[in-house]
């Protein structure tokens, strides 16, 4: 099932306007708070992982962006035992 079938229409419209389709990773989860459903989506753009939350109407209520490739963590130069 495509991610578009799992999200409210307005959320899908927002993602299509702001992110290329191939950069949408996945619907990471849904949560119900006080009877309202919230959708959490992760998307990659410009070297960042965007964590977006939409309400059941499809309105974006939050967005957090983190580096997709942190420079210090997992870097072979800073982790000598990985080197050949």
Residue frames relative to the residue before (quaternion, step in Angstrom):
aa qw qx qy qz dx dy dz
X 1.0000 0.0000 0.0000 0.0000 0.00 0.00 0.00
X 0.4402 -0.7082 0.4933 0.2478 3.57 -0.83 0.99
X 0.6195 -0.5641 0.4000 0.3715 3.54 -1.17 0.64
X 0.5905 0.5983 -0.3642 0.4010 3.59 1.10 -0.69
X 0.6767 0.4932 -0.2883 0.4645 3.58 1.13 -0.64
X 0.6722 0.5027 -0.2855 0.4625 3.58 1.27 -0.22
X 0.7212 0.4251 -0.2194 0.5010 3.60 1.28 -0.35
X 0.5928 -0.5357 0.4480 0.4011 3.58 -1.23 0.37
X 0.6542 -0.5532 0.3585 0.3708 3.58 -1.12 0.74
X 0.6846 0.4875 -0.3042 0.4486 3.63 0.83 -0.90
X 0.6102 0.5319 -0.3523 0.4697 3.61 1.09 -0.59
X 0.6412 0.5122 -0.3144 0.4771 3.58 0.99 -0.86
X 0.6383 0.5227 -0.3225 0.4642 3.60 0.97 -0.84
X 0.6412 0.5199 -0.3213 0.4640 3.60 0.94 -0.86
X 0.6742 0.4971 -0.2983 0.4576 3.59 0.87 -0.95
X 0.6617 0.5052 -0.3074 0.4609 3.60 0.95 -0.83
X 0.6707 0.4984 -0.2932 0.4645 3.60 1.06 -0.73
X 0.8001 0.3464 -0.1379 0.4699 3.58 1.01 -0.80
X 0.7846 0.2038 -0.1016 0.5766 3.60 1.21 -0.38
X 0.4743 -0.6353 0.5188 0.3198 3.56 -1.13 0.65
X 0.6294 -0.5943 0.3539 0.3540 3.55 -0.99 0.87
X 0.6904 0.4994 -0.3009 0.4282 3.59 0.87 -0.90
X 0.6370 0.5335 -0.3344 0.4447 3.60 1.23 -0.22
X 0.5278 0.6038 -0.4334 0.4111 3.61 1.21 -0.09
X 0.3152 -0.7701 0.5253 0.1780 3.55 -0.59 1.11
X 0.7422 -0.3352 0.3111 0.4899 3.53 0.36 -1.21
X 0.4812 -0.5553 0.5722 0.3642 3.45 -1.37 0.24
X 0.2685 -0.8166 0.4948 0.1275 3.57 -0.37 1.25
X 0.7863 -0.2494 0.1545 0.5437 3.56 1.14 -0.40
X 0.2471 -0.7154 0.6244 0.1929 3.48 -1.37 0.18
X 0.1009 -0.7769 0.6194 0.0503 3.54 -1.18 0.64
X 0.2237 -0.7369 0.6179 0.1586 3.54 -1.14 0.63
X 0.0233 0.7733 -0.6315 0.0526 3.52 -0.82 1.09
X 0.8390 -0.0968 0.0056 0.5354 3.54 -0.67 1.18
X 0.7545 -0.4249 0.2020 0.4576 3.56 0.92 0.99
X 0.6620 0.4672 -0.3196 0.4913 3.62 1.23 -0.10
X 0.3541 -0.7386 0.5421 0.1878 3.56 -1.02 0.90
X 0.1154 -0.7691 0.6272 0.0424 3.55 -1.04 0.90
X 0.2346 -0.7807 0.5730 0.0841 3.55 -1.03 0.92
X 0.1490 -0.7882 0.5936 0.0644 3.58 -0.85 0.99
X 0.0397 -0.8055 0.5889 -0.0530 3.56 -0.71 1.20
X 0.1908 -0.7524 0.6164 0.1321 3.58 -1.11 0.71
X 0.0158 -0.7907 0.6094 -0.0565 3.54 -0.91 1.05
X 0.2775 -0.7492 0.5786 0.1638 3.58 -1.11 0.70
X 0.1914 0.7584 -0.6078 0.1374 3.57 -1.00 0.88
X 0.8663 0.0231 -0.0391 0.4975 3.56 -0.99 0.93
X 0.7133 -0.4718 0.2566 0.4503 3.59 0.95 0.86
X 0.6467 0.4806 -0.3195 0.4988 3.58 1.27 0.28
X 0.3012 -0.6845 0.6257 0.2219 3.53 -1.26 0.54
X 0.1682 -0.7882 0.5886 0.0627 3.57 -0.63 1.16
X 0.1415 -0.7556 0.6360 0.0681 3.55 -0.88 1.01
X 0.0431 -0.8254 0.5615 -0.0385 3.53 -0.39 1.29
X 0.1447 -0.7602 0.6268 0.0912 3.53 -1.16 0.69
X 0.1021 -0.7813 0.6155 0.0173 3.54 -0.94 1.04
X 0.3964 -0.6811 0.5477 0.2812 3.56 -1.15 0.58
X 0.7208 -0.4640 0.2910 0.4249 3.59 -1.26 0.10
X 0.6147 0.5152 -0.3506 0.4835 3.60 1.26 -0.19
X 0.5399 -0.6393 0.3853 0.3890 3.58 1.29 -0.21
X 0.4695 0.6643 -0.4466 0.3725 3.57 1.28 0.18
X 0.4123 -0.6842 0.5381 0.2689 3.60 -0.92 0.90
X 0.1222 -0.8186 0.5589 0.0511 3.56 -0.73 1.04
X 0.8046 -0.0077 -0.0376 0.5926 3.60 1.22 -0.25
X 0.0266 -0.7683 0.6393 0.0197 3.51 -1.32 0.49
X 0.0381 -0.7655 0.6422 -0.0147 3.53 -0.91 1.04
X 0.1099 -0.7998 0.5883 0.0465 3.60 -0.89 0.92
X 0.0547 -0.7817 0.6212 -0.0071 3.55 -0.92 1.02
X 0.6117 -0.5376 0.4235 0.3968 3.57 -1.21 0.47
X 0.4283 -0.6944 0.5180 0.2570 3.57 -0.94 0.89
X 0.7854 0.1494 -0.0577 0.5979 3.56 1.11 -0.74
X 0.1969 -0.8044 0.5485 0.1148 3.60 0.17 1.24
X 0.5091 -0.7019 0.4169 0.2728 3.56 -0.87 0.99
X 0.7317 0.4270 -0.2501 0.4687 3.62 0.97 -0.69
X 0.7149 0.4457 -0.2666 0.4682 3.61 0.80 -0.94
X 0.8462 0.1686 -0.1367 0.4867 3.54 -0.95 0.89
X 0.4665 0.6690 -0.4482 0.3661 3.58 1.24 0.19
X 0.4662 -0.7052 0.4594 0.2726 3.60 -0.68 1.10
X 0.6343 0.5420 -0.3385 0.4352 3.60 1.04 -0.69
X 0.7245 0.3958 -0.2452 0.5082 3.59 1.05 -0.68
X 0.7149 0.3490 -0.2225 0.5636 3.58 1.30 -0.04
X 0.1956 -0.8638 0.4489 0.1187 3.61 0.44 1.24
X 0.6169 0.5663 -0.3721 0.4004 3.63 1.02 -0.56
X 0.5931 0.5579 -0.3679 0.4490 3.62 1.23 -0.24
X 0.5825 0.6128 -0.3689 0.3861 3.59 1.12 -0.59
X 0.5234 -0.6347 0.4743 0.3135 3.59 -1.16 0.68
